[in-house]
C-alpha cells in the first residue's frame, strides 16, 4: 500500500508491507502489518499484490490509524527526523537521540563533540 509523503519521512520507503486480514461484504479490505491492524478499509485497487512475505499470524491485532502504523514501521520513528540540541556529549538519556536509540546526525549539533555519532 502506498504511503503519502505527509505520513512518512524522506528516508522511509514509499510503500508499507502488509497482509489482508479480512474482506467485508462490500469488497473493502482490512489490512494489517507488524505494527498493528489499520483501522481504515481499502479497495482492491489501493493495494498491490506481492509474494507472501508477511504471514497473517505475524499481524498485531491492535487497531490503529494509518499514521500510527507508518510511524511504527518507520526507520526513524515517523514523519519527522529525530534531532537533539544537546550542549554536551550526548552520553545520557537526556539526549533525545540517544533516548530513542538513534545516532546523532548533522541536524543535531555539527560542531559540538558527540559520543552518540556513528
N, C-alpha and C positions, 0 to 999 in steps of 0.2 A: 504494500500500500504506500502511495506517495505521501511524503511529509511536506507541508508548506514551509516556506522559509521563515514564517512567523514563529513556528514551533520548534525549529531546530537551529543549532549553531552552524557556523560556516564549515566546521570540521566534521560534522556528523554526516552520515550517508543520506541520500535523497529518499530512500525507502526504508520501511521498517518490516522486519521479518515476523510474520505471524501465521496463525492457522485458524481456519474457520471452525468454530466450536458449535454453531447452531445456525440453521436456516429456518426462518419463520414462514407462515403460510402466504405472505406477500412476496416472498423471494428475497427478503433482506437478510444479510449475513451478519452474524455476531462473530467478531474476531478476537483473538487473544494472543498474547506473547508471554515471554518470561516475566515481564513486569506486571502483568495483570490482564484482565479482560476489558476491552474498550467498550464503554457504555453507549457508543453511537453505532447504529446499524448501517451497513453499506450495501449498495447494489453490486451485482456481479461485475459490472464494467469498471467499478472503482478498485477492484482487486486484480492483482497479477498472479498468474499461476507459476509456481516453481516446484522443483522436485521436493520431496519430503525431507526437510532438514530439521524441522521442529515438530516434535510429536505432540498430540493433544494432551498427553499426560504431563508434559512439561509446562503447561499453561497454568499460571496462578489464577484462582477463581475470583480474586478481588476485582470488583468492577470499578474502573477509574476513567476519568475523562482522557481523551487522546493526548492532550498536552502533558498530563502527568506521566502517561505511558512513555511518551517520547523522551521526557526528561529522565525517566528511569533507565531507558535504553541508551541514552546519550553517552558519548565518550568523555564529555567534560561536564556533565551534570545539567544539561538543559540549554536553553537558548543563549544565555549569557556565559561568557568565559569567566572562570574564577580569576581574580587577581587581588593582591593584598597591597596595603600601603605601609608595610612594616618599616620601622626606622632602624631595626636591629637585624640580627642574623637569621630570623625565621626558624628558631630552634624549638620553640614550644608550640602548643596548640592554640596560642593566642593568634598565630598566623592563620588567616583564613584558608590559604592554600594547603598548608601542612595539615590542618584540621580535616580537610576534605580529601586527603591523600593525593593531592595534585602538586606537581612540581611548579615552582615559581617560574614565571616567564618574563618576557621583555615588557609587558604591560604593567608589571608589578613595580619594580624599582631597578632600573637598568644600571645605575652607577653604585648602588649600595652593595656591600658584601652580603652574601646569602649562602646559607648552608642547606637550602632546600632546592637548589637547582641541579639539573642532571647534566 
